[in-house]
Amino acid sequence: MPGLKGRVVGQHWYTPYVFMLPGLLFYAAMFAWPAVIAIQLAFSDYDIVHPVRFTGLDNFVRLAEDPRVWIALRNSLLFVLMFLPLTVVAPLFLAMLVNLKLRAIQAFRMLYYLPVITSMVAVAVAWRYVFNREGVVNWVLGLFGAAPTDFLLDRHWALPTVVLLEAWKNAGLFMMIYLAGLQAVPSDQLEAATIDGASGWQRLLHVVVPSLRPTFAVTLVLSMLEAMRAFESVYVLTRGGPLDSTLTLGYYIWSKAFEDYDMGYASAVGLLLWAIMIVLAGFNLLVTRRRDV
Amino acid sequence: MARRLYRPQRRLSVKRIGLYVLLVAVAALFIGPFLILLSAATKPASQDVFGFPPDLIPRPPVADWFREAWTTIPYARFLVNSVIYVGITVPVYLVVSALTAYPLARIAFRGRGVFFMLFLSIMFLPGELMLIPRFLVMSELGLTDTFASVILPAILSSLGIFLLRQAFSQIPDEIVEAARVDGANEFAIFWRICVPIVAPTLAVLAILGFVSVWNSFIWPLVVLTSQSKFPIALGIAYLSGVAGTDVRGLAAGTVISLIPVVVVFLLLQKRILNSMGGAVKG
């Protein structure tokens, strides 16, 4: 470990703190202070107009009895369930594709990565043209005899469409994570398997997947957290509708806070989401730790 | 060549064409929506935006809708605002992150691990959950609806500190020791020796910072009320409200907003792509 040898010339006991001072100030002002406020507000009925009034556990009682919280929670979990295969499994195949030693492969990597760097607002606008009643998707489905659907206005299709958009936008990022993992797969093992006559699928299942285990751990956590807090896509595509069918916890918090100005209650729902995310992350950590040892 | 022994060349070339077909098909999936957007933005008024079968080639391509989008909303203002937000945020972000990461990597002090965990905990305070309390902090500080309110929360990120700590700790001890022998103080070692060495990591963070500030939407929406301070992504949302059902103007406005990010990406893509996987993997 570099730099762990004790004090050297030019260093005082306060040197590291002087370096970290700006970072610590920003941390205090933009993370610690807001986090404390968020917890305080969750136990209040703050509404922006009236001063903060503490109401004990009222918000949490209300939360337990609020049917829309349960709808939002169910939608968020459904979001995770649909999102995981699309971001943990599908991008692995993308990564294998762009890991081929072919001319111009870098250009394809770039194209697949493009949605990652574009704004969610712009992406949502583009998707409205694609999933419109008279858009390309309906035309393709029409070729197979399906009647046109208003994907974002249909109670059953809206959530899967939003999930698909999020997965599409993030696919390139997950692809690059897998690509880094793939390039670390021991090539002698792959060659040995090929010589032993293993088919492509056998090599994938018995050589590639086991050696990607740490990468899977990373993508699983990222994917779950991303799905759990899905909000911007919902905001720009459906505003939680139709009939609450895309109401996620993230969107519910937003709408309670900034549409109803019910900030105390919104903060309580925020704590619920926060708790779920920490449990999910902790659970992931436990599972992956145990396997790695 | 020894390699040829294992790979029959003729079958390979057929396979190769098949792979390119697959690569192009997948590419269509990822850039298709942008092409449809571009097509809607450049079609003349006489040509339908939608319809079966889709008619994507504009005949002839026109610039009318770009002009329209540009004049319907204060587009230039939004672009300038975004440039200001990026121009201030990214350098400050880099300096603060480097200063914070340096002692975590290279100075022995009590509680170093605790401080590192503290900064990593940012990861578990996602922006979405911080909207309400940060909004209140900003009103407490009297900063709502200012440029500062948009910039301040973007100055610190766990990724920046994490990556720079990695980069700083990989610098060989000998280089630093040589400078110490010459009598350089810690700040000089940081600024004149270590910062130039981690320049590639700083470049990656600069690009990621640029992309994230350029695309930021929700936080500015919460904290800004005057349209004159809107960044470009908020401008697009505003345009979609103002333009209502004008699908062509909205498409054109969206295309304009994408240009700077795409250009930066094309120029620096190699660096971004090479680092991204490793970066996230840590």
Boltz contact constraints between the chains, C-beta under 6 A:
constraints:
  - contact:
      token1: [A, 2]
      token2: [B, 169]
      max_distance: 6.0
  - contact:
      token1: [A, 2]
      token2: [B, 173]
      max_distance: 6.0
  - contact:
      token1: [A, 3]
      token2: [B, 106]
      max_distance: 6.0
  - contact:
      token1: [A, 3]
      token2: [B, 107]
      max_distance: 6.0
  - contact:
      token1: [A, 3]
      token2: [B, 108]
      max_distance: 6.0
  - contact:
      token1: [A, 4]
      token2: [B, 108]
      max_distance: 6.0
  - contact:
      token1: [A, 6]
      token2: [B, 108]
      max_distance: 6.0
  - contact:
      token1: [A, 9]
      token2: [B, 180]
      max_distance: 6.0
  - contact:
      token1: [A, 10]
      token2: [B, 185]
      max_distance: 6.0
  - contact:
      token1: [A, 10]
      token2: [B, 186]
      max_distance: 6.0
  - contact:
      token1: [A, 11]
      token2: [B, 186]
      max_distance: 6.0
  - contact:
      token1: [A, 15]
      token2: [B, 186]
      max_distance: 6.0
  - contact:
      token1: [A, 16]
      token2: [B, 103]
      max_distance: 6.0
  - contact:
      token1: [A, 16]
      token2: [B, 107]
      max_distance: 6.0
  - contact:
      token1: [A, 16]
      token2: [B, 109]
      max_distance: 6.0
  - contact:
      token1: [A, 19]
      token2: [B, 99]
      max_distance: 6.0
  - contact:
      token1: [A, 19]
      token2: [B, 102]
      max_distance: 6.0
  - contact:
      token1: [A, 19]
      token2: [B, 103]
      max_distance: 6.0
  - contact:
      token1: [A, 20]
      token2: [B, 100]
      max_distance: 6.0
  - contact:
      token1: [A, 20]
      token2: [B, 103]
      max_distance: 6.0
  - contact:
      token1: [A, 22]
      token2: [B, 96]
      max_distance: 6.0
  - contact:
      token1: [A, 22]
      token2: [B, 99]
      max_distance: 6.0
  - contact:
      token1: [A, 23]
      token2: [B, 96]
      max_distance: 6.0
  - contact:
      token1: [A, 23]
      token2: [B, 100]
      max_distance: 6.0
  - contact:
      token1: [A, 26]
      token2: [B, 155]
      max_distance: 6.0
  - contact:
      token1: [A, 26]
      token2: [B, 156]
      max_distance: 6.0
  - contact:
      token1: [A, 30]
      token2: [B, 153]
      max_distance: 6.0
  - contact:
      token1: [A, 31]
      token2: [B, 122]
      max_distance: 6.0
  - contact:
      token1: [A, 31]
      token2: [B, 125]
      max_distance: 6.0
  - contact:
      token1: [A, 33]
      token2: [B, 137]
      max_distance: 6.0
  - contact:
      token1: [A, 34]
      token2: [B, 130]
      max_distance: 6.0
  - contact:
      token1: [A, 34]
      token2: [B, 133]
      max_distance: 6.0
  - contact:
      token1: [A, 34]
      token2: [B, 134]
      max_distance: 6.0
  - contact:
      token1: [A, 34]
      token2: [B, 137]
      max_distance: 6.0
  - contact:
      token1: [A, 37]
      token2: [B, 133]
      max_distance: 6.0
  - contact:
      token1: [A, 37]
      token2: [B, 136]
      max_distance: 6.0
  - contact:
      token1: [A, 38]
      token2: [B, 133]
      max_distance: 6.0
  - contact:
      token1: [A, 108]
      token2: [B, 23]
      max_distance: 6.0
  - contact:
      token1: [A, 109]
      token2: [B, 273]
      max_distance: 6.0
  - contact:
      token1: [A, 110]
      token2: [B, 269]
      max_distance: 6.0
  - contact:
      token1: [A, 111]
      token2: [B, 27]
      max_distance: 6.0
  - contact:
      token1: [A, 111]
      token2: [B, 30]
      max_distance: 6.0
  - contact:
      token1: [A, 111]
      token2: [B, 31]
      max_distance: 6.0
  - contact:
      token1: [A, 112]
      token2: [B, 30]
      max_distance: 6.0
  - contact:
      token1: [A, 117]
      token2: [B, 211]
      max_distance: 6.0
  - contact:
      token1: [A, 117]
      token2: [B, 261]
      max_distance: 6.0
  - contact:
      token1: [A, 117]
      token2: [B, 265]
      max_distance: 6.0
  - contact:
      token1: [A, 118]
      token2: [B, 258]
      max_distance: 6.0
  - contact:
      token1: [A, 119]
      token2: [B, 215]
      max_distance: 6.0
  - contact:
      token1: [A, 119]
      token2: [B, 233]
      max_distance: 6.0
  - contact:
      token1: [A, 121]
      token2: [B, 217]
      max_distance: 6.0
  - contact:
      token1: [A, 121]
      token2: [B, 233]
      max_distance: 6.0
  - contact:
      token1: [A, 121]
      token2: [B, 236]
      max_distance: 6.0
  - contact:
      token1: [A, 121]
      token2: [B, 237]
      max_distance: 6.0
  - contact:
      token1: [A, 122]
      token2: [B, 254]
      max_distance: 6.0
  - contact:
      token1: [A, 122]
      token2: [B, 257]
      max_distance: 6.0
  - contact:
      token1: [A, 122]
      token2: [B, 258]
      max_distance: 6.0
  - contact:
      token1: [A, 125]
      token2: [B, 254]
      max_distance: 6.0
  - contact:
      token1: [A, 126]
      token2: [B, 33]
      max_distance: 6.0
  - contact:
      token1: [A, 126]
      token2: [B, 34]
      max_distance: 6.0
  - contact:
      token1: [A, 126]
      token2: [B, 37]
      max_distance: 6.0
  - contact:
      token1: [A, 127]
      token2: [B, 33]
      max_distance: 6.0
  - contact:
      token1: [A, 129]
      token2: [B, 36]
      max_distance: 6.0
  - contact:
      token1: [A, 129]
      token2: [B, 40]
      max_distance: 6.0
  - contact:
      token1: [A, 130]
      token2: [B, 33]
      max_distance: 6.0
  - contact:
      token1: [A, 130]
      token2: [B, 36]
      max_distance: 6.0
  - contact:
      token1: [A, 132]
      token2: [B, 50]
      max_distance: 6.0
  - contact:
      token1: [A, 134]
      token2: [B, 50]
      max_distance: 6.0
  - contact:
      token1: [A, 134]
      token2: [B, 51]
      max_distance: 6.0
  - contact:
      token1: [A, 136]
      token2: [B, 54]
      max_distance: 6.0
  - contact:
      token1: [A, 139]
      token2: [B, 52]
      max_distance: 6.0
  - contact:
      token1: [A, 139]
      token2: [B, 53]
      max_distance: 6.0
  - contact:
      token1: [A, 139]
      token2: [B, 54]
      max_distance: 6.0
  - contact:
      token1: [A, 176]
      token2: [B, 276]
      max_distance: 6.0
  - contact:
      token1: [A, 176]
      token2: [B, 277]
      max_distance: 6.0
  - contact:
      token1: [A, 177]
      token2: [B, 277]
      max_distance: 6.0
  - contact:
      token1: [A, 177]
      token2: [B, 280]
      max_distance: 6.0
  - contact:
      token1: [A, 177]
      token2: [B, 281]
      max_distance: 6.0
  - contact:
      token1: [A, 179]
      token2: [B, 277]
      max_distance: 6.0
  - contact:
      token1: [A, 180]
      token2: [B, 277]
      max_distance: 6.0
  - contact:
      token1: [A, 180]
      token2: [B, 278]
      max_distance: 6.0
  - contact:
      token1: [A, 180]
      token2: [B, 281]
      max_distance: 6.0
  - contact:
      token1: [A, 229]
      token2: [B, 126]
      max_distance: 6.0
  - contact:
      token1: [A, 229]
      token2: [B, 128]
      max_distance: 6.0
  - contact:
      token1: [A, 231]
      token2: [B, 128]
      max_distance: 6.0
  - contact:
      token1: [A, 232]
      token2: [B, 218]
      max_distance: 6.0
  - contact:
      token1: [A, 250]
      token2: [B, 128]
      max_distance: 6.0
  - contact:
      token1: [A, 257]
      token2: [B, 132]
      max_distance: 6.0
  - contact:
      token1: [A, 263]
      token2: [B, 132]
      max_distance: 6.0
  - contact:
      token1: [A, 266]
      token2: [B, 132]
      max_distance: 6.0
  - contact:
      token1: [A, 267]
      token2: [B, 132]
      max_distance: 6.0
  - contact:
      token1: [A, 270]
      token2: [B, 129]
      max_distance: 6.0
  - contact:
      token1: [A, 274]
      token2: [B, 129]
      max_distance: 6.0
